[in-house]
Amino acid sequence: MKNFALFGLAGYVAPRHLKAIKDTGNQLIAAYDRSDSVGIIDQYFPNASFFTEQEVFDRHCSKLRGTKQQIDWLSICTPNYMHDAHIRYGLRLGADVICEKPLVLNPWNLDTLEDAQQSTGKKVFTILQLRLHPSIIALKKKVDEGPKDKIYNIDLTYITSRGQWYYASWKGNEQKSGGIATNIGIHLYDMLIYIFGDVKSNVVHVKSHDRVAGFLELERAHVRYFLSINAEHLPNEIKEKGQMTYRSILVENQEFEFSNGFTDLHTESYRQILSGHGFGIAESRKSITLVHDIRNAETVGLQGDFHPMAKFPITTHPFFRAENL
């Protein structure tokens, strides 16, 4: 049994980490969040210590060194822009680290994290759960065993509706979240690179507060993608069902089904990490570099081979109008 601490207990993804810690037979010793809306912890570790000030959390964990409750692992579920600092804190604490994706916002930050790993002797891992999805594993096997010179045509569409709150939160701030490509798309880009190889060229057609669309030339695939948080972009049949999320991957014009099987992927990620087979800094680098490049790319507009949904007109969201700033 390993002792865990957790940063970001009130966050959206924290319950998946709590469940993974419990399901892998480990215990949560302490947790921290600025917000005290953390009643979810009672379902998993009601006896864990909780703090709303990082300094007090640090003092508590530091006092546990050399005891049976010494922190072995720090799980990080905080906003994207805080990951780098919180990973470094975990390493200095003498713990190995499991951090939600993206590990960092900029690829050069990975270099200094590698130095920190070496100097502390501790390791950093991230959650790249799609690599563990049975359908993704099967597709990778099919591509790996198929004709080596075949270039696949891929259309990726991911629409996950977000309300007005999104723009007032850190997620709506590109400097803090990394923008749409990073915040909702990085696991999808990682999956594509994992299956179809490195990025050879990257064209961004459209980019705004609520969407990004572009074209990727990978070693084994040409990918048109459209990512959005705007509910108006949902297909009519999805709206009629009252659903708020739409995922679609067309491989050679054939729908690739991977909607199911997500339930326990965080737990499986923890199992892999704790058994020494997790994904670390090296595995994260290519997708982090890609989303950084997308974020900083100049858009070319609707020219070349673009995703059909890139044609949706871009409007100014009320949050960004001058009278509301």
N, C-alpha and C positions, 0 to 999 in steps of 0.2 A: 504494500500500500504506500502510495506516494502522497506527500503533502502539497497541496496547491494553494496559491493565492490568486485573486482575480481582480483586474482593473476593468472598470466599466460595467458594474453589476446592473445598472439601470438601463443599459443599452438594449437595442432591438435583438441583437444576436446572442446576448449573454445566456438566455435559457438553454440554447443548444450546447453551450460549453458546460453549463451546470449539469445538464443531463449526461454529457459525455464523461465528465469527471466521475459522476456517480456510477454510470453504467460500466466503466472500466475498473471499478472497485477501489477508487481512490477517495480522498477526503479533502474538502475545502476548509482551510484553516482561517483565512482572512480574506476580506474583499473591500474594495474601495470604489466610491463614486461620489461625485459632487451632489448628485440628487439622492434623496432618501426614499424614492419610490421603488423599493426593492423587495417588496413582499414576496416576490416569486421565489426568493431563497428558501422560504419555509417549506416548499415542496421538496427540497433537495438536502439542504444543510442548515437547519434552523439553529444549530449551535455555533456556526462560524461567526467570528468577530467581524464587525462591519464598521467602516470609518467613512466620514465625509470630508476629511482633510488628509491629504497625502502625507503630510509631515508626521501626523499621528500614526497613520498606517505604517509608515517607514520605521518609526520608533518601535512599534509593536513587533514587526517582522524581524527587525534587527535584534531585539531581545530574545527572539526564539532561536537564534543561531546556537548550535551546539546542544540543543535539546531535542527531544523526540518529535517536537512539532516544527522543527526547522523547515523552512520553505524549500521544497525541491523544484517546483515548477511555478512559473507565473503565466497565467493566461490573460491575454490582452484583448479587450472588446471595446476599446475607446475609439473616439473619432479618428479618421485616417491621419490627420496631420499630427496627432500626438504619438503615433506608433513608434517613430524613431526614438524619441526621448524615453518612452516607457519601456521599450526593448532594452535600451542601455541601462535603465534603472534595474530591470530584472537581472541582467548579467552582473551588475555591480553587487546586487543582493546575494549573488552566489547561486542563482537559480537558472535552470534551463527555461526557455521561453517558447510559448505557443501563442502566435499572434494572428489575428484575423487578417485576411487580405484587404488591401495591399499592405505588404510589410512596411513600405515607405512610399512616398509620392515621387521621388526622383531617383534615377538609377545610381547616381554617384553616392547617395547615402548608403547603398548596399556595400560599397567598398569599406567605409569606416565601420560598418557593422561586422564585416568579416574580420577586421583588425580587432574589434572588441571581443569577438568570439575567441580569437587566438590568444589574446592577453588574459582572458578570464578562464579559459578552458571549458566554458559552457557553450551550449548550442541554441540556435534560433530556428524555429520551425513555423510554418504557416499552414493555413487551411486551403488546400486546392482540391475541394471535395469532388469536383466533376471527374478528376482523374481516377476516382474510385467508383464511379457510377458504372454498373454492369453494362449498360448500353454503350457507354463511351469506350469501355474496355474492349467490347466486341467490335466496335467500329474501327478502333485503332488496329486491332488484330487483322481485320479485313483489309485495311489499307496497307499495313506492313507486309502482308502475304500476297497482295495483288501485284499487278504489273508495275515495275519500278519507274517506268517512264510516264505513267498515267497522271494527268493533271485533272483534279476534280473541280467541278463547278458547284459552289456553295452559295446559298442565300440564307443569311442569318437575320432573324427578326426577333427582337425582344422588347416588349412593351410592358412595363410594370407601373401602373398608375400611382401617382402621388398627389396628395391634396395641397392646399395652400400652405400648410405648415412647413412643407419641404423647403420653401424658399426663405423662410425666416430662420431655419435651423442651419447648423454647420454644413449640412449636406448640400444646401443650395449655394454655398460659397465655394467657388472653384479653388481658391487658395487653400481651403481646408479639406475639401473632399477629393479634389482632383478633377471635378467635373463629371459629366454623365458617363463617359467612357470608362473612367476609373471606378466610380462609385457603384455602378450597376453592371458594368461590362467586363471587368478584369478577369473574372473566372471563366467567361466565355472565350475571351481572347487566349487565355492560357490553354484552354481545352483545344482550340483550333491549332495553336502552335504545337502542342503536345502530339496531336494526331498527324498534322499535315506539314510540319517542319517550319524552319525559320522564315522570318519576314524578309522578302526580297524588295518589295516596294510598298508604299503606304500613301494612299491618296484620300484626302478628306473632302467630301463634296459639300456637306452641310453640317453646321455646328451652331448650337444655340443653347439657351438656358434649359430647354426641355428635350433635346434630341442631339444625336450625332449619327451621321451616315457617311459611309466611305467604301473604299475598295482596297483589299489587301491581296498582294501577290505573295503566296507562300510557296515553299519548295514543291509542294504536291497539290496545291489548290489555288483557285481564284475565288475570292470571297467578297460578295457584296453584303454589307451589313447595315442594319437600321436599329438603333437603340433609342428608346423614348420613355419618358415618364408621363406623357400626356394622354389622358383617357380618350380624347377625341381621336386618337390614332388607332384605337382598337378596332379590329374587324367587326362588322355589324353582328355577325353570329355570336361573337364573344360578348358584345354589349347586351344582346337580347337574353343571354343566359345570366346576366348580372355579374359576370366575372370581371376581374380587374387586371388580370395578367394574361399575356399571350406570349408563348414561346414557339418558335418554328425554326427548324433547320432543314432546308432542302438540299439534299445531296444528289446531284445529277437529276434535279426536278422530282425526286422522290422524298416524301416526308420522312425524316429521321425522328423517331419517337423516343423521347427521353424525359417525358413529363413526370413519370412515376419513379419511385426509387430514391427520393431525396431525403426521406424521413430520418434515417440514421447515419447519414454520411459524415456528420461531425463526430459521432461516436466512433465510426470506423476510422476516421482520420486520427483520433486520439489513440486508438489501438495500434495503428501503424507507427505513429510517432513513438509511443512508449515501448514498442518492440524494436526500435532502431531503424525503422524504414520510412520515416516521414520525409516531407518535402521541405527543403531549407532555402537558404539564400540563393544558391546557384539555380535552383529550379524556378525561383521567382523572377529572376533578372529579365528574361526575355519579355514577359508580359508587362512588367513595370516599365521597361524601356519603350515598349509599343504605346502604352497609354500616355506616357509622358510626351512622346512624339506626336500623337494625335492631339493632345491638349495644346501643343505649341505650333501646330501646323497651320498654314494658310489654307483657307477653303477655296476650292476651284469652281464651285457652283455645279449646276446640273450639266456636266459634260463628261464624255467618256462612258464607262460602264458603271452606272449608278443604280442603287436599289430603287425599285419602283416607289416605295413609300417616301423617298427623299423629296418627292414632289409636293408633299403637304406644305401649305403656305406657313411661313413663320410670322407669328404675331408677338407683340410685346406683352409680356405678362404684367398684370396690374401691379405686382410687387415691385417691378422695375421702373414704373413710371415716376417721373420727377416729383410729382406731388406726394408720392408715398415714401420717398427716400429722405 
